[in-house]
Amino acid sequence: MPHVVDVPLNTAIADLDEALRAMLRRELRRHGFEGVQIAFDAPSKEWSGKLTSPTVDLFLYDLREATERAVTSPGERRANGSAVLTAPPLRLELTYAVTAWTKAVEDEHRLLSQVLAVLFSHRRLPADLLGEGDGALARAETSVGRPREEKADFWTSVGGQYKASIDYVVHVTIASGASFERGPEIRTQTLRTRLAGAPARTVRELHRVAGTVCDADERPVADAWVAVPEAGLWSVTDRAGRFRFNRIAPGPHRLIARTAAGEEGEATLTVPGGTADLTVTAATPRARRAK
């Protein structure tokens, strides 16, 4: 089983920072907060002492695996009789401490209130502010969350003075570059038997045949019923859309697939040597004929 590691280019955290910067600037301007700077620095006393204009700071202070959202099963892509398994993605939880900085406390509270409203309203990042990429940020989920630690300890660790802050949580999926090739997949097997008491040359040949059921978008369909009506045989697809029949006699056979939702498909299988991959559709039944 070949093992390939092809690490993809990943700038998810930097891209997330830029998307948050663009979103806050746009939404704050809409409500009259002009000239507000968006920063991602640690809110230390030294940093805050150099500020010359109203600033919203988003400091990434916690990054960990979101174990409750972890994916344990690998992805699978099939082609040319083999399967490529991709390692499960990493689900990350990024937590920002969001603070507002102005000269007057009243202005600071107004700014922090508006930032809270913006972050709370956007459970997904605006699509028009996301750059090109693998779409990881488009699937990111956000929330205004509770702090992971006492904020007094947080301010002590960053060397700043305690002040009100918002915890903003973003869930991001990081794709793996590790893959494993499995195959070629065995789809047909032949069994030759001789009837008891029959001449030595009297051999009956039966075959084991496998196939898949997919929808119109070529996604595997689980728990679909597949039948060979003339042979009185039936099977049910597994999670990967695969099915198998044992003891199929040589010759052409008609296959029918049907899902719980009523989608249907049909194909013709020639035994031996053929494979049956069926496509089911909701409207007009359509078959992808066996090769």
C-alpha angles and dihedrals in degrees: 000000000000114000115209127186113193106164109209123223107267125188096150097133095047090045090050091053091052093047091051091047092051093045095050094045092051096045094044092051089052089062098043101267097135124178097017112154121219115214137175100199129126104267096237125156091251092053096045091048090064097053115119101173138035108290138188112205124201107189115188100220103158132039121170143143114277095229094181088061097041119137114219103177120079124238118251132209121183128204138145093007096304136090131226114208118204121203114251116270123253115248110210131193114207119192123197126193104219120202136169123221126197136139095251123054091220092056090046092054092048091051094046091049092053092047090051090052092050095049094044093050096051107067086164126036113255108265094220091061096053119095127220116292143106093311095251093133092047087062094043116121122211137195141170099245142184117266118265092221141018107289092221088066090046094056092046091053094050094044096242139126117262116261139151115288141172123230110222118190126199124186113209130180118220116201120225123235093206119102138168126207117220122186166321088254116229108231104162134043128175126218121190119196136176123216115242111259093013123121115280093251094053102104128168115208121209129175140209111221131187134191145155139247119216135173126238090279091054093251116144116256118218126207094018118150115237120188140184097205099190092050095043092235131136139176140180125231121242127226091285092052093252126143135177138201126200128206099018115170120230118270139058118323132187115229124199125191127192131177130210088253091059098256114147140195138174136201140169119237124199115205125239112029101015132105127205121221112169130196119206125203134183098227119034112011109245129188133205100213122231117259 
